[in-house]
Amino acid sequence: MPRKWFQNWFNSPYYHILYQQRNDEEAEFFIDNLCAHLKPGIGSRLLDIACGRGRHSVYLNKKGYDVTGIDLSFSNIRFAQQFENDKLHFYVHDMRYLFYINYFDLALNLFTSFGYFETEKDHVNALKTFRKSLKPGGILVLDFFNTEKILRNLTQQEVKHADGIDFYISKKVTGGKIVKTISFEHKNKDFSFKEEVKAFTFADFEKMFHRSGFKIMDYFGDYALNSYDETRSDRLIFICAKADA
């Protein structure tokens, strides 16, 4: 079976070169605001779904929480495991498959780490596994880009320079997805990767949360947790509760 785009791109060192502006300060700002809003008890068990290299997990652990990070990328998890301790663990795991049952107080899926699969059923099934991992009354935080703003302001071509590499980026909307193609040359070799993310709207999420057993408690438009505005907000951040079975 051919590898999916996210299996190739997220395992590549070039992914981290291109997105190196995603710094710890930004992550800590978001986490501080989330914790102030949700007030999880010290010692709460947190699941960081699609944790990448673990920047959110590490900071949550420093704040006193018992954190588990999961990610499909072997290279990301190998990097994150250097930070492990008795209350911080990282595992290679596909979010679509069950991990723990009724175990976590809070699950987080951050920085548009969703929308990667082919069908709505796949996404609903992933949300169902998130729900099953939570204790009764547990909370899910899902942070997605604001599709409405992206579609209104889509830049079809751009070049980004990082670590001596020129990344040529093209974007288009096709088949209900926002598709980004990243091409570049490094060490006399040509590379090309893709990102394909479903252009989910607020209404799409409402439907998927309902089908998967979540109730939307609140939603925000940025990492300062300001109100969501579909034309101006950069993010669409949902706070959802595990609904009664």
Phi and psi in degrees as GROMACS dihedral restraints (atoms count N, CA, C in turn):
[ dihedral_restraints ]
;  ai    aj    ak    al  type     phi  dphi    fc
    3     4     5     6     1   -64.2    20    10
    4     5     6     7     1   146.6    20    10
    6     7     8     9     1   -70.7    20    10
    7     8     9    10     1   143.6    20    10
    9    10    11    12     1   -74.8    20    10
   10    11    12    13     1   159.1    20    10
   12    13    14    15     1   -57.0    20    10
   13    14    15    16     1   -37.9    20    10
   15    16    17    18     1   -72.7    20    10
   16    17    18    19     1   -25.7    20    10
   18    19    20    21     1   -69.6    20    10
   19    20    21    22     1   -35.7    20    10
   21    22    23    24     1   -78.4    20    10
   22    23    24    25     1   -51.2    20    10
   24    25    26    27     1   -69.8    20    10
   25    26    27    28     1   -45.1    20    10
   27    28    29    30     1   -71.3    20    10
   28    29    30    31     1   -19.7    20    10
   30    31    32    33     1   -86.7    20    10
   31    32    33    34     1    -7.4    20    10
   33    34    35    36     1   -84.4    20    10
   34    35    36    37     1   139.7    20    10
   36    37    38    39     1   -64.8    20    10
   37    38    39    40     1   -22.4    20    10
   39    40    41    42     1   -70.1    20    10
   40    41    42    43     1   -26.1    20    10
   42    43    44    45     1   -57.7    20    10
   43    44    45    46     1   -44.4    20    10
   45    46    47    48     1   -74.7    20    10
   46    47    48    49     1   -26.6    20    10
   48    49    50    51     1   -69.2    20    10
   49    50    51    52     1   -46.6    20    10
   51    52    53    54     1   -64.1    20    10
   52    53    54    55     1   -38.2    20    10
   54    55    56    57     1  -106.5    20    10
   55    56    57    58     1    29.7    20    10
   57    58    59    60     1   -66.8    20    10
   58    59    60    61     1   -13.7    20    10
   60    61    62    63     1   -71.6    20    10
   61    62    63    64     1   -13.2    20    10
   63    64    65    66     1   -75.3    20    10
   64    65    66    67     1    86.5    20    10
   66    67    68    69     1   -96.7    20    10
   67    68    69    70     1   172.3    20    10
   69    70    71    72     1   -65.8    20    10
   70    71    72    73     1   -33.6    20    10
   72    73    74    75     1   -61.2    20    10
   73    74    75    76     1   -43.4    20    10
   75    76    77    78     1   -63.1    20    10
   76    77    78    79     1   -45.3    20    10
   78    79    80    81     1   -61.6    20    10
   79    80    81    82     1   -44.1    20    10
   81    82    83    84     1   -67.9    20    10
   82    83    84    85     1   -36.6    20    10
   84    85    86    87     1   -59.1    20    10
   85    86    87    88     1   -47.2    20    10
   87    88    89    90     1   -63.9    20    10
   88    89    90    91     1   -47.0    20    10
   90    91    92    93     1   -63.5    20    10
   91    92    93    94     1   -41.5    20    10
   93    94    95    96     1   -58.2    20    10
   94    95    96    97     1   -44.4    20    10
   96    97    98    99     1   -67.8    20    10
   97    98    99   100     1   -40.1    20    10
   99   100   101   102     1   -62.9    20    10
  100   101   102   103     1   -45.1    20    10
  102   103   104   105     1   -65.9    20    10
  103   104   105   106     1   -37.7    20    10
  105   106   107   108     1   -64.3    20    10
  106   107   108   109     1   -34.8    20    10
  108   109   110   111     1   -77.9    20    10
  109   110   111   112     1   -44.2    20    10
  111   112   113   114     1   -89.6    20    10
  112   113   114   115     1   -27.6    20    10
  114   115   116   117     1    52.4    20    10
  115   116   117   118     1    53.7    20    10
  117   118   119   120     1   -65.5    20    10
  118   119   120   121     1   140.4    20    10
  120   121   122   123     1   -66.2    20    10
  121   122   123   124     1   147.2    20    10
  123   124   125   126     1   -59.3    20    10
  124   125   126   127     1   134.4    20    10
  126   127   128   129     1    91.7    20    10
  127   128   129   130     1    -3.1    20    10
  129   130   131   132     1   -58.4    20    10
  130   131   132   133     1   148.2    20    10
  132   133   134   135     1   -93.6    20    10
  133   134   135   136     1   123.8    20    10
  135   136   137   138     1  -119.1    20    10
  136   137   138   139     1   139.6    20    10
  138   139   140   141     1  -114.2    20    10
  139   140   141   142     1   120.7    20    10
  141   142   143   144     1  -101.1    20    10
  142   143   144   145     1   104.3    20    10
  144   145   146   147     1   -90.6    20    10
  145   146   147   148     1   124.4    20    10
  147   148   149   150     1    63.0    20    10
  148   149   150   151     1    60.4    20    10
  150   151   152   153     1   -78.2    20    10
  151   152   153   154     1    -9.5    20    10
  153   154   155   156     1    60.9    20    10
  154   155   156   157     1  -134.1    20    10
  156   157   158   159     1   -85.1    20    10
  157   158   159   160     1     3.9    20    10
  159   160   161   162     1    92.6    20    10
  160   161   162   163     1    18.2    20    10
  162   163   164   165     1   -64.3    20    10
  163   164   165   166     1   -38.6    20    10
  165   166   167   168     1   -71.5    20    10
  166   167   168   169     1   -41.7    20    10
  168   169   170   171     1   -60.5    20    10
  169   170   171   172     1   -46.0    20    10
  171   172   173   174     1   -60.9    20    10
  172   173   174   175     1   -42.9    20    10
  174   175   176   177     1   -70.0    20    10
  175   176   177   178     1   -39.2    20    10
  177   178   179   180     1   -61.6    20    10
  178   179   180   181     1   -39.2    20    10
  180   181   182   183     1   -64.0    20    10
  181   182   183   184     1   -39.3    20    10
  183   184   185   186     1   -63.5    20    10
  184   185   186   187     1   -26.2    20    10
  186   187   188   189     1   -83.2    20    10
  187   188   189   190     1     0.5    20    10
  189   190   191   192     1   107.4    20    10
  190   191   192   193     1     8.7    20    10
  192   193   194   195     1   -97.6    20    10
  193   194   195   196     1   154.7    20    10
  195   196   197   198     1   -89.4    20    10
  196   197   198   199     1   108.9    20    10
  198   199   200   201     1  -118.9    20    10
  199   200   201   202     1   135.5    20    10
  201   202   203   204     1  -120.0    20    10
  202   203   204   205     1   126.9    20    10
  204   205   206   207     1  -110.6    20    10
  205   206   207   208     1   135.1    20    10
  207   208   209   210     1  -126.7    20    10
  208   209   210   211     1   144.4    20    10
  210   211   212   213     1  -157.3    20    10
  211   212   213   214     1   150.0    20    10
  213   214   215   216     1   -76.8    20    10
  214   215   216   217     1   -18.7    20    10
  216   217   218   219     1   -85.5    20    10
  217   218   219   220     1   119.8    20    10
  219   220   221   222     1   -62.1    20    10
  220   221   222   223     1   -41.3    20    10
  222   223   224   225     1   -68.3    20    10
  223   224   225   226     1   -37.8    20    10
  225   226   227   228     1   -63.0    20    10
  226   227   228   229     1   -45.8    20    10
  228   229   230   231     1   -67.8    20    10
  229   230   231   232     1   -39.1    20    10
  231   232   233   234     1   -59.3    20    10
  232   233   234   235     1   -41.2    20    10
  234   235   236   237     1   -65.1    20    10
  235   236   237   238     1   -45.8    20    10
  237   238   239   240     1   -67.1    20    10
  238   239   240   241     1   -29.4    20    10
  240   241   242   243     1   -65.5    20    10
  241   242   243   244     1   -15.1    20    10
  243   244   245   246     1   -66.6    20    10
  244   245   246   247     1   -18.6    20    10
  246   247   248   249     1   -96.2    20    10
  247   248   249   250     1     0.8    20    10
  249   250   251   252     1   -63.2    20    10
  250   251   252   253     1   148.3    20    10
  252   253   254   255     1  -147.7    20    10
  253   254   255   256     1  -166.6    20    10
  255   256   257   258     1   -69.0    20    10
  256   257   258   259     1   -13.7    20    10
  258   259   260   261     1  -125.9    20    10
  259   260   261   262     1    25.2    20    10
  261   262   263   264     1  -147.2    20    10
  262   263   264   265     1   116.6    20    10
  264   265   266   267     1  -137.1    20    10
  265   266   267   268     1   147.5    20    10
  267   268   269   270     1  -128.5    20    10
  268   269   270   271     1   140.0    20    10
  270   271   272   273     1  -138.9    20    10
  271   272   273   274     1   144.3    20    10
  273   274   275   276     1   -76.5    20    10
  274   275   276   277     1   119.6    20    10
  276   277   278   279     1  -159.6    20    10
  277   278   279   280     1   141.9    20    10
  279   280   281   282     1   -88.1    20    10
  280   281   282   283     1   123.8    20    10
  282   283   284   285     1   -60.6    20    10
  283   284   285   286     1   -17.0    20    10
  285   286   287   288     1   -77.0    20    10
  286   287   288   289     1   -11.6    20    10
  288   289   290   291     1  -114.5    20    10
  289   290   291   292     1   147.5    20    10
  291   292   293   294     1   -60.7    20    10
  292   293   294   295     1   138.5    20    10
  294   295   296   297     1  -112.5    20    10
  295   296   297   298     1   -77.1    20    10
  297   298   299   300     1  -117.5    20    10
  298   299   300   301     1   163.1    20    10
  300   301   302   303     1  -120.2    20    10
  301   302   303   304     1   129.2    20    10
  303   304   305   306     1    50.5    20    10
  304   305   306   307     1    46.0    20    10
  306   307   308   309     1  -116.0    20    10
  307   308   309   310     1   -40.0    20    10
  309   310   311   312     1   -98.1    20    10
  310   311   312   313     1   146.7    20    10
  312   313   314   315     1   -82.1    20    10
  313   314   315   316     1   -31.7    20    10
  315   316   317   318     1  -144.9    20    10
  316   317   318   319     1   131.8    20    10
  318   319   320   321     1  -118.0    20    10
  319   320   321   322     1   139.0    20    10
  321   322   323   324     1  -125.6    20    10
  322   323   324   325     1   133.8    20    10
  324   325   326   327     1  -129.2    20    10
  325   326   327   328     1    99.0    20    10
  327   328   329   330     1  -113.5    20    10
  328   329   330   331     1   158.6    20    10
  330   331   332   333     1    58.5    20    10
  331   332   333   334     1    51.5    20    10
  333   334   335   336     1    50.7    20    10
  334   335   336   337     1    55.4    20    10
  336   337   338   339     1  -100.9    20    10
  337   338   339   340     1    40.9    20    10
  339   340   341   342     1  -149.3    20    10
  340   341   342   343     1   165.8    20    10
  342   343   344   345     1    86.4    20    10
  343   344   345   346     1    15.7    20    10
  345   346   347   348     1   -91.2    20    10
  346   347   348   349     1   -12.0    20    10
  348   349   350   351     1   -95.7    20    10
  349   350   351   352     1   172.1    20    10
  351   352   353   354     1   -80.7    20    10
  352   353   354   355     1   -36.9    20    10
  354   355   356   357     1  -121.8    20    10
  355   356   357   358     1   158.0    20    10
  357   358   359   360     1   -62.4    20    10
  358   359   360   361     1   -35.2    20    10
  360   361   362   363     1   -59.2    20    10
  361   362   363   364     1   -41.0    20    10
  363   364   365   366     1   -60.1    20    10
  364   365   366   367     1   -41.9    20    10
  366   367   368   369     1   -70.0    20    10
  367   368   369   370     1   -39.8    20    10
  369   370   371   372     1   -64.0    20    10
  370   371   372   373     1   -40.9    20    10
  372   373   374   375     1   -63.5    20    10
  373   374   375   376     1   -37.8    20    10
  375   376   377   378     1   -63.1    20    10
  376   377   378   379     1   -44.3    20    10
  378   379   380   381     1   -62.5    20    10
  379   380   381   382     1   -35.6    20    10
  381   382   383   384     1   -64.1    20    10
  382   383   384   385     1   -36.5    20    10
  384   385   386   387     1   -69.5    20    10
  385   386   387   388     1   -35.7    20    10
  387   388   389   390     1   -59.5    20    10
  388   389   390   391     1   -45.9    20    10
  390   391   392   393     1   -62.0    20    10
  391   392   393   394     1   -44.5    20    10
  393   394   395   396     1   -65.0    20    10
  394   395   396   397     1   -26.8    20    10
  396   397   398   399     1   -74.3    20    10
  397   398   399   400     1   -17.7    20    10
  399   400   401   402     1   -90.3    20    10
  400   401   402   403     1   148.5    20    10
  402   403   404   405     1   -66.7    20    10
  403   404   405   406     1   161.7    20    10
  405   406   407   408     1   -54.6    20    10
  406   407   408   409     1   130.6    20    10
  408   409   410   411     1    82.3    20    10
  409   410   411   412     1     3.8    20    10
  411   412   413   414     1   -66.4    20    10
  412   413   414   415     1   162.6    20    10
  414   415   416   417     1  -118.5    20    10
  415   416   417   418     1   138.5    20    10
  417   418   419   420     1  -111.7    20    10
  418   419   420   421     1   132.7    20    10
  420   421   422   423     1  -110.8    20    10
  421   422   423   424     1   120.0    20    10
  423   424   425   426     1  -121.3    20    10
  424   425   426   427     1   120.4    20    10
  426   427   428   429     1  -111.8    20    10
  427   428   429   430     1   112.8    20    10
  429   430   431   432     1  -123.3    20    10
  430   431   432   433     1   159.0    20    10
  432   433   434   435     1   -71.0    20    10
  433   434   435   436     1   160.6    20    10
  435   436   437   438     1   -85.2    20    10
  436   437   438   439     1    97.9    20    10
  438   439   440   441     1   -55.8    20    10
  439   440   441   442     1   -40.9    20    10
  441   442   443   444     1   -58.7    20    10
  442   443   444   445     1   -44.8    20    10
  444   445   446   447     1   -69.4    20    10
  445   446   447   448     1   -40.8    20    10
  447   448   449   450     1   -61.1    20    10
  448   449   450   451     1   -44.3    20    10
  450   451   452   453     1   -65.8    20    10
  451   452   453   454     1   -32.7    20    10
  453   454   455   456     1   -74.1    20    10
  454   455   456   457     1   -25.4    20    10
  456   457   458   459     1  -125.0    20    10
  457   458   459   460     1    32.0    20    10
  459   460   461   462     1   -65.9    20    10
  460   461   462   463     1   120.6    20    10
  462   463   464   465     1   -92.1    20    10
  463   464   465   466     1   113.4    20    10
  465   466   467   468     1   -73.2    20    10
  466   467   468   469     1   -32.0    20    10
  468   469   470   471     1  -138.2    20    10
  469   470   471   472     1   135.6    20    10
  471   472   473   474     1  -156.3    20    10
  472   473   474   475     1   161.3    20    10
  474   475   476   477     1  -123.9    20    10
  475   476   477   478     1   130.8    20    10
  477   478   479   480     1  -118.2    20    10
  478   479   480   481     1   137.7    20    10
  480   481   482   483     1  -108.9    20    10
  481   482   483   484     1   126.6    20    10
  483   484   485   486     1  -151.9    20    10
  484   485   486   487     1   129.0    20    10
  486   487   488   489     1    51.0    20    10
  487   488   489   490     1    41.1    20    10
  489   490   491   492     1    77.5    20    10
  490   491   492   493     1     8.9    20    10
  492   493   494   495     1  -112.7    20    10
  493   494   495   496     1   135.2    20    10
  495   496   497   498     1   -95.7    20    10
  496   497   498   499     1   112.6    20    10
  498   499   500   501     1   -94.9    20    10
  499   500   501   502     1   116.7    20    10
  501   502   503   504     1   -94.4    20    10
  502   503   504   505     1   117.0    20    10
  504   505   506   507     1  -118.2    20    10
  505   506   507   508     1   127.0    20    10
  507   508   509   510     1  -121.5    20    10
  508   509   510   511     1   145.7    20    10
  510   511   512   513     1  -130.6    20    10
  511   512   513   514     1   144.7    20    10
  513   514   515   516     1  -153.8    20    10
  514   515   516   517     1   164.0    20    10
  516   517   518   519     1  -112.2    20    10
  517   518   519   520     1   122.6    20    10
  519   520   521   522     1  -151.9    20    10
  520   521   522   523     1   138.1    20    10
  522   523   524   525     1    57.9    20    10
  523   524   525   526     1    33.3    20    10
  525   526   527   528     1    74.6    20    10
  526   527   528   529     1    14.3    20    10
  528   529   530   531     1  -122.8    20    10
  529   530   531   532     1   149.5    20    10
  531   532   533   534     1   -93.1    20    10
  532   533   534   535     1   113.9    20    10
  534   535   536   537     1  -108.7    20    10
  535   536   537   538     1   124.4    20    10
  537   538   539   540     1  -115.3    20    10
  538   539   540   541     1   127.1    20    10
  540   541   542   543     1  -108.5    20    10
  541   542   543   544     1   128.0    20    10
  543   544   545   546     1  -116.5    20    10
  544   545   546   547     1   114.8    20    10
  546   547   548   549     1  -122.3    20    10
  547   548   549   550     1   143.8    20    10
  549   550   551   552     1  -166.7    20    10
  550   551   552   553     1   167.0    20    10
  552   553   554   555     1  -118.7    20    10
  553   554   555   556     1   137.0    20    10
  555   556   557   558     1  -148.7    20    10
  556   557   558   559     1   129.6    20    10
  558   559   560   561     1    53.7    20    10
  559   560   561   562     1    45.7    20    10
  561   562   563   564     1    62.7    20    10
  562   563   564   565     1    22.9    20    10
  564   565   566   567     1  -122.9    20    10
  565   566   567   568     1   142.6    20    10
  567   568   569   570     1   -94.3    20    10
  568   569   570   571     1   137.6    20    10
  570   571   572   573     1  -128.4    20    10
  571   572   573   574     1   150.6    20    10
  573   574   575   576     1  -149.7    20    10
  574   575   576   577     1   129.0    20    10
  576   577   578   579     1  -130.4    20    10
  577   578   579   580     1   162.8    20    10
  579   580   581   582     1  -128.6    20    10
  580   581   582   583     1   150.8    20    10
  582   583   584   585     1  -122.3    20    10
  583   584   585   586     1   129.0    20    10
  585   586   587   588     1  -130.1    20    10
  586   587   588   589     1   109.4    20    10
  588   589   590   591     1  -123.4    20    10
  589   590   591   592     1   131.4    20    10
  591   592   593   594     1   -59.5    20    10
  592   593   594   595     1   137.5    20    10
  594   595   596   597     1   -84.6    20    10
  595   596   597   598     1    62.3    20    10
  597   598   599   600     1   -69.4    20    10
  598   599   600   601     1   135.3    20    10
  600   601   602   603     1   -97.3    20    10
  601   602   603   604     1   173.4    20    10
  603   604   605   606     1   -56.1    20    10
  604   605   606   607     1   -43.8    20    10
  606   607   608   609     1   -63.4    20    10
  607   608   609   610     1   -36.9    20    10
  609   610   611   612     1   -60.5    20    10
  610   611   612   613     1   -45.4    20    10
  612   613   614   615     1   -65.2    20    10
  613   614   615   616     1   -41.1    20    10
  615   616   617   618     1   -54.1    20    10
  616   617   618   619     1   -46.0    20    10
  618   619   620   621     1   -66.4    20    10
  619   620   621   622     1   -44.6    20    10
  621   622   623   624     1   -67.8    20    10
  622   623   624   625     1   -39.2    20    10
  624   625   626   627     1   -63.2    20    10
  625   626   627   628     1   -42.4    20    10
  627   628   629   630     1   -60.9    20    10
  628   629   630   631     1   -44.8    20    10
  630   631   632   633     1   -67.6    20    10
  631   632   633   634     1   -27.6    20    10
  633   634   635   636     1   -97.7    20    10
  634   635   636   637     1    -1.9    20    10
  636   637   638   639     1    92.2    20    10
  637   638   639   640     1    31.1    20    10
  639   640   641   642     1  -116.9    20    10
  640   641   642   643     1   149.5    20    10
  642   643   644   645     1  -116.0    20    10
  643   644   645   646     1   124.5    20    10
  645   646   647   648     1   -69.9    20    10
  646   647   648   649     1   122.6    20    10
  648   649   650   651     1   -97.2    20    10
  649   650   651   652     1   -34.3    20    10
  651   652   653   654     1  -164.0    20    10
  652   653   654   655     1   165.6    20    10
  654   655   656   657     1  -155.0    20    10
  655   656   657   658     1   150.9    20    10
  657   658   659   660     1  -137.4    20    10
  658   659   660   661     1   168.0    20    10
  660   661   662   663     1  -113.6    20    10
  661   662   663   664     1    -0.9    20    10
  663   664   665   666     1  -163.9    20    10
  664   665   666   667     1   178.6    20    10
  666   667   668   669     1   -76.5    20    10
  667   668   669   670     1    -8.7    20    10
  669   670   671   672     1   -86.1    20    10
  670   671   672   673     1    -1.4    20    10
  672   673   674   675     1    63.4    20    10
  673   674   675   676     1    39.4    20    10
  675   676   677   678     1   -77.5    20    10
  676   677   678   679     1   163.2    20    10
  678   679   680   681     1   -60.7    20    10
  679   680   681   682     1   149.1    20    10
  681   682   683   684     1   -80.6    20    10
  682   683   684   685     1   131.2    20    10
  684   685   686   687     1  -128.2    20    10
  685   686   687   688     1   119.1    20    10
  687   688   689   690     1   -64.6    20    10
  688   689   690   691     1   -22.4    20    10
  690   691   692   693     1   -91.9    20    10
  691   692   693   694     1   -24.7    20    10
  693   694   695   696     1  -116.4    20    10
  694   695   696   697     1   -26.1    20    10
  696   697   698   699     1   -69.4    20    10
  697   698   699   700     1   144.1    20    10
  699   700   701   702     1   -82.1    20    10
  700   701   702   703     1   -29.7    20    10
  702   703   704   705     1  -124.6    20    10
  703   704   705   706     1   166.8    20    10
  705   706   707   708     1  -132.7    20    10
  706   707   708   709     1   103.5    20    10
  708   709   710   711     1  -112.1    20    10
  709   710   711   712     1   117.4    20    10
  711   712   713   714     1  -100.9    20    10
  712   713   714   715     1   140.4    20    10
  714   715   716   717     1  -113.0    20    10
  715   716   717   718     1   115.3    20    10
  717   718   719   720     1  -125.0    20    10
  718   719   720   721     1   145.4    20    10
  720   721   722   723     1  -105.0    20    10
  721   722   723   724     1   145.2    20    10
  723   724   725   726     1   -67.5    20    10
  724   725   726   727     1   117.2    20    10
  726   727   728   729     1   -74.4    20    10
  727   728   729   730     1   156.4    20    10
  729   730   731   732     1   -62.4    20    10
  730   731   732   733     1   141.6    20    10
